[in-house]
Amino acid sequence: MTNIQILTGDCLKLLPTLEESSIQSCITSPPYWGLRDYDHDDQIGSEESPIEYVENLVSVFREVRRTLKADGTVWLNVGDGYARNGGTGSCGPNAAVGNTKKMIQRRNCKVPECWGLKDRDLIGLPWRVAFALQNDGWILRSHITWIKKNAMPESVRNRPSNATESVFLFSKSPSYYYDRNAVREPTGANLRNYWILGPDSSRSGHPATFPKELAARCILLGSREGDTVLDPFGGSATTGLAAGELNRKAVLMELNPSYVQIGLTRTENLQPALQLQAG
């Protein structure tokens, strides 16, 4: 039995190859709009307009819904950004990071002509994506605030520094699987909708790795041992690593072959007992 399957290619093309109702839970963090370059012409996040970005994500998760079991869930982490007329800064959502193409930096310096955005507006992309998915048929069950233990510093003087991101819980139907006892508060109380989580201690080689603890928490709450979880934006295989540790199977999809190799190597090094399949 293959524990982790890592597929190379565009998730919009790969998702239709998965069997209908074969996935219990989807845990993923798509590329943030206009922030980083993932070295592929078909990458999500490099759209000319955030409207196109939202539309593309709706298309992806429409196909994800087909693959989910009737009681399946989606745990979605989406980042935000600011509308700017000039200037990217050295850190924060509009950072001029080393792996960002100049075209993306230039776009980050121009306020998008949509949603009434003005210079320095917070775009509100997480909620715009969430409402678009809700309108497409998903049931929006929870908004979780991920509080970062070691947030990236920002040299801003006219607003608080960002130290949180959004995680949304969606369900395919009103009755869905959720193990409320899998993760509890230290007092034993029901889990609250703010999670204080830190980054992984080691670098993976991928520019935007989310904490394995975050993926593990979603997997525990949304699936049973032996279930299959999905990450259509697999990156460095964080979701797969967490799934393997928790006795779940995983299907990961990644557009960039270099990141696929990072994920394979990382998994082989950290969990050599897992059965891997690349495709």
C-alpha positions in Angstrom: 0.0 0.0 0.0 1.4 3.4 -1.0 1.3 5.8 1.9 2.2 9.0 0.0 1.7 9.7 -3.6 3.3 12.9 -5.0 2.1 13.9 -8.5 3.9 16.4 -10.7 1.7 18.8 -12.7 -1.1 21.3 -12.7 -3.7 20.4 -10.0 -6.5 21.5 -12.4 -5.4 18.7 -14.7 -4.5 16.1 -12.1 -7.6 16.4 -9.9 -9.9 14.9 -12.6 -7.8 11.8 -12.6 -8.6 11.1 -8.9 -11.5 8.8 -8.2 -14.7 10.5 -7.1 -15.4 10.5 -3.4 -12.0 9.0 -2.6 -10.6 11.7 -0.3 -11.6 12.3 3.3 -10.0 15.7 3.8 -8.1 18.4 1.9 -5.5 20.4 3.8 -3.7 23.0 1.7 -2.2 26.5 1.3 -2.3 27.8 -2.2 0.3 30.3 -3.4 -0.6 33.8 -2.2 -1.5 36.2 -4.9 1.3 38.4 -6.2 3.9 37.5 -3.6 6.3 34.7 -4.8 7.3 33.2 -8.1 7.1 29.4 -8.3 9.0 29.2 -11.6 6.1 27.9 -13.8 4.0 29.6 -16.4 0.8 28.0 -15.1 1.2 28.9 -11.4 -1.7 30.2 -9.4 -0.8 33.5 -7.7 0.7 35.3 -10.8 -2.6 36.4 -12.2 -2.9 40.0 -13.5 -5.9 40.6 -11.2 -6.8 39.2 -7.8 -10.3 38.6 -9.3 -8.7 36.0 -11.6 -6.9 34.5 -8.6 -10.1 34.0 -6.8 -11.8 32.5 -9.9 -8.9 30.1 -10.4 -9.1 28.9 -6.8 -12.9 28.4 -7.1 -12.2 26.2 -10.2 -9.6 24.1 -8.2 -11.9 23.6 -5.2 -14.9 22.7 -7.4 -12.8 19.7 -8.6 -11.7 19.0 -5.0 -15.3 18.8 -4.0 -15.8 16.0 -6.5 -13.0 14.0 -5.0 -14.2 14.4 -1.4 -16.4 11.9 0.4 -19.8 13.0 1.4 -18.6 13.8 4.9 -15.4 15.4 3.8 -13.8 18.7 4.7 -11.4 21.3 3.4 -8.9 23.2 5.6 -7.7 26.2 3.6 -4.9 28.6 4.6 -4.9 31.8 2.4 -2.7 34.8 2.8 -3.5 38.5 2.3 -1.7 41.5 0.9 -1.9 45.3 0.4 -2.8 47.4 -2.6 0.1 49.6 -3.2 1.1 52.4 -5.6 4.9 52.1 -5.5 7.2 50.3 -3.0 7.5 46.7 -1.9 9.5 47.0 1.2 11.9 44.4 2.6 9.3 42.2 4.4 5.7 41.5 4.9 2.9 40.7 2.4 4.4 42.9 -0.3 8.0 42.0 0.2 10.5 42.1 -2.6 11.8 38.6 -1.8 14.6 36.9 -3.6 12.5 34.4 -5.6 9.9 37.0 -6.7 10.0 37.9 -10.4 10.2 41.6 -11.3 6.8 41.4 -13.0 5.2 40.3 -9.7 7.0 43.1 -7.9 5.8 45.7 -10.4 2.2 44.4 -10.1 2.5 44.7 -6.3 3.3 48.4 -6.9 0.0 49.0 -8.7 -3.4 49.1 -7.1 -5.7 46.5 -8.8 -8.7 48.1 -10.5 -11.3 46.1 -8.6 -13.4 46.0 -5.4 -12.9 49.7 -4.9 -9.3 49.2 -3.7 -7.3 52.3 -2.9 -3.6 52.8 -2.2 -2.6 51.0 0.9 -5.9 49.1 1.3 -5.7 45.6 2.8 -7.1 43.5 0.0 -9.0 41.1 2.2 -8.2 38.1 -0.1 -8.8 35.3 2.4 -12.4 36.4 2.9 -12.9 37.1 -0.7 -11.8 33.6 -1.5 -14.0 32.2 1.3 -17.1 34.0 0.2 -16.5 32.9 -3.4 -16.2 29.3 -2.3 -19.3 29.7 -0.2 -21.2 31.1 -3.2 -20.0 28.1 -5.2 -21.7 25.6 -2.9 -19.2 25.0 0.0 -20.5 25.3 3.5 -18.2 27.7 5.5 -18.1 26.2 9.0 -15.3 28.1 10.7 -12.7 30.8 10.5 -9.5 30.0 12.5 -6.9 32.6 13.3 -3.4 31.2 13.1 -1.3 33.2 15.4 2.4 32.9 14.5 4.8 32.4 17.4 7.7 33.9 15.4 6.0 36.1 12.8 8.1 37.8 10.1 9.0 41.4 11.3 7.7 44.4 9.4 9.2 47.8 9.3 5.8 49.6 9.4 5.0 52.6 11.5 1.4 53.4 10.7 -0.4 50.0 11.5 0.2 47.0 13.7 2.6 44.4 12.3 1.0 41.3 10.8 1.3 38.2 13.0 -1.7 36.1 11.9 -3.2 34.3 9.0 -6.5 32.7 8.2 -7.5 29.1 8.1 -11.0 28.2 6.9 -12.9 25.0 7.5 -15.3 24.1 4.7 -17.6 21.1 4.4 -19.1 19.4 1.4 -22.4 18.7 3.2 -24.1 19.8 6.5 -23.2 16.4 8.1 -19.5 15.9 8.0 -16.7 14.2 9.9 -15.1 16.2 12.7 -13.3 14.6 15.6 -13.7 17.1 18.4 -11.7 15.0 20.8 -8.7 14.7 18.5 -7.3 18.1 19.6 -8.5 19.8 22.8 -7.4 22.8 24.7 -4.9 22.1 27.5 -7.8 22.4 30.0 -9.7 19.7 28.1 -12.2 22.2 26.7 -13.4 22.2 23.1 -10.7 23.6 20.7 -11.0 27.3 20.1 -10.7 29.1 16.8 -7.3 30.7 17.4 -4.2 28.5 17.1 -0.8 29.6 18.4 1.7 27.7 16.3 5.3 28.2 15.4 7.3 27.6 12.3 9.1 24.3 11.7 12.6 24.3 13.1 14.4 23.4 9.9 14.4 24.9 6.4 12.9 22.7 3.7 14.2 24.5 0.6 10.7 25.6 -0.3 10.1 29.4 0.1 6.7 29.1 1.8 6.4 26.0 4.0 3.6 26.1 6.6 4.1 24.3 10.0 3.7 20.6 10.1 1.8 21.1 13.4 -0.8 23.1 11.5 -1.3 20.3 8.9 -1.3 17.7 11.6 -4.0 19.5 13.6 -6.3 19.7 10.6 -5.7 16.0 9.7 -6.5 14.9 13.2 -9.7 16.9 13.3 -10.9 16.0 9.8 -9.9 12.3 9.2 -9.6 8.9 10.7 -6.6 6.6 10.6 -6.3 4.9 7.2 -8.1 7.7 5.5 -6.6 9.6 2.5 -5.9 13.3 2.6 -5.2 15.6 -0.3 -3.0 18.6 -0.9 -3.4 20.0 -4.4 -0.6 22.5 -3.7 1.9 20.1 -2.2 5.0 22.2 -2.0 7.6 20.5 0.1 5.2 17.7 1.2 4.4 19.0 4.7 0.8 17.6 4.5 2.2 14.3 3.4 4.7 14.1 6.2 2.0 14.9 8.8 -0.3 12.4 7.3 2.3 9.6 7.4 3.1 10.3 11.0 -0.6 10.0 11.8 -1.2 6.8 9.9 -3.1 8.4 7.0 -2.5 8.1 3.3 -1.9 11.2 1.2 -2.1 12.4 -2.4 0.0 15.5 -3.1 0.1 17.6 -6.3 2.9 20.0 -7.1 3.4 22.1 -10.3 7.2 22.6 -10.0 9.3 19.5 -10.5 12.0 21.0 -8.3 9.7 21.2 -5.3 8.5 17.7 -6.0 12.0 16.5 -5.6 12.4 18.5 -2.4 9.2 16.8 -1.1 10.4 13.4 -2.0 13.9 13.9 -0.5 12.4 15.5 2.7 10.0 12.6 3.1 12.6 9.9 2.5 14.9 11.6 5.0 12.4 12.2 7.8 10.2 9.1 7.3 12.2 6.4 5.5 9.6 3.7 6.5 6.9 5.4 4.4 6.0 4.0 1.0 6.4 6.7 -1.7 5.1 6.9 -5.2 6.0 9.7 -7.6 4.1 10.4 -10.8 
